[in-house]
Amino acid sequence: MLRGLTKAALRPTVEQLIRDLVADEFEGEALVKEVCCRMLRTIGNMPPHLGTGMAALTLAFEATGPVWHRLPAATRKARFEAWRRRPVLKDWVTFWEKMGVFVYWSVLEERENA
């Protein structure tokens, strides 16, 4: 499980990733915080060798240059695309694209069926 300090450090980045990858496209700002919590829980529940790596890469993404979640949208998109082109980091990008969308739609479906 992710410790409180790690979750607090990850939260702004994860929220912005969800906004950029899903919420902006699907007008889902209302779900961002809930999806963020679910994503943090998902990472925290991964086997340590996976979850620790995913958390570390996400923190590194935030730390590479100016504070990522405060950058303009075009700059964030360019940095995300740059990571997609790097062999070691493209799997991290793929994780966020696929898992972020999956969790978003899962949360939306749960709310609609409640």
C-alpha positions in Angstrom: 0.0 0.0 0.0 1.1 3.5 -0.6 1.9 5.5 2.5 0.2 8.8 3.2 3.2 10.9 2.3 3.6 9.2 -1.1 -0.2 9.5 -1.8 -0.1 13.2 -0.9 2.9 13.7 -3.3 1.2 11.7 -6.1 -2.3 13.2 -5.8 -1.8 16.5 -7.8 -0.1 14.7 -10.6 -2.6 11.8 -10.7 -5.5 14.3 -10.7 -4.0 16.2 -13.6 -3.3 13.0 -15.5 -6.9 12.0 -15.1 -8.0 15.5 -16.3 -5.8 15.5 -19.3 -6.4 11.9 -20.4 -10.1 11.5 -19.6 -12.0 14.2 -17.8 -11.4 17.0 -20.3 -12.5 14.8 -23.2 -15.6 13.4 -21.5 -16.6 16.4 -19.4 -15.9 14.4 -16.2 -14.4 17.0 -13.9 -16.9 15.9 -11.2 -15.3 12.4 -11.2 -11.6 13.4 -11.1 -11.1 13.2 -7.3 -12.9 9.8 -7.1 -10.9 8.4 -10.0 -7.7 9.7 -8.5 -8.4 7.9 -5.2 -9.2 4.7 -7.1 -6.0 5.0 -9.2 -3.9 5.6 -6.1 -5.5 2.6 -4.5 -4.8 0.5 -7.6 -1.2 1.5 -7.6 -1.0 0.8 -3.8 -2.5 -2.6 -4.2 0.0 -3.7 -6.9 2.7 -6.1 -6.0 5.6 -4.0 -4.5 7.9 -4.4 -7.5 5.2 -2.9 -9.8 3.5 -0.4 -7.5 6.7 1.1 -6.2 8.0 1.5 -9.8 4.7 3.1 -11.0 4.7 5.5 -8.0 8.4 6.4 -8.6 7.9 7.0 -12.3 4.8 9.2 -11.6 6.8 11.2 -9.1 9.7 11.5 -11.6 7.2 12.7 -14.2 6.2 15.5 -11.9 9.8 16.3 -11.0 11.2 16.5 -14.6 11.2 20.3 -15.1 8.7 22.8 -13.8 5.9 21.4 -11.7 4.0 19.5 -14.2 0.4 19.8 -12.9 0.8 23.6 -13.0 2.0 23.8 -16.6 -0.3 25.0 -19.4 -2.2 22.2 -21.2 -0.1 22.3 -24.4 3.2 22.0 -22.4 1.8 19.1 -20.4 0.7 17.3 -23.5 4.2 17.8 -25.2 6.0 16.4 -22.1 3.6 13.4 -22.0 4.2 12.8 -25.7 8.0 13.1 -25.2 7.8 10.3 -22.5 5.7 8.2 -24.9 8.7 8.2 -27.4 11.2 7.0 -24.8 11.5 3.2 -24.7 11.6 2.8 -21.0 8.8 5.3 -20.3 6.3 4.4 -23.0 4.9 1.6 -20.8 4.2 4.1 -18.0 2.4 6.3 -20.6 0.4 3.3 -21.8 -0.5 2.4 -18.2 -2.0 5.8 -17.5 -3.8 5.9 -20.9 -5.4 2.6 -20.5 -5.9 2.3 -16.7 -7.0 5.9 -16.3 -9.7 5.5 -18.9 -10.8 2.1 -17.5 -11.0 3.4 -13.9 -12.8 6.6 -15.1 -15.5 4.6 -16.9 -15.8 2.1 -14.0 -16.5 5.0 -11.6 -19.0 6.5 -14.0 -20.8 3.2 -14.4 -20.9 2.6 -10.6 -22.5 6.1 -10.1 -25.1 5.5 -12.9 -26.0 2.1 -11.4 -26.2 3.3 -7.8 
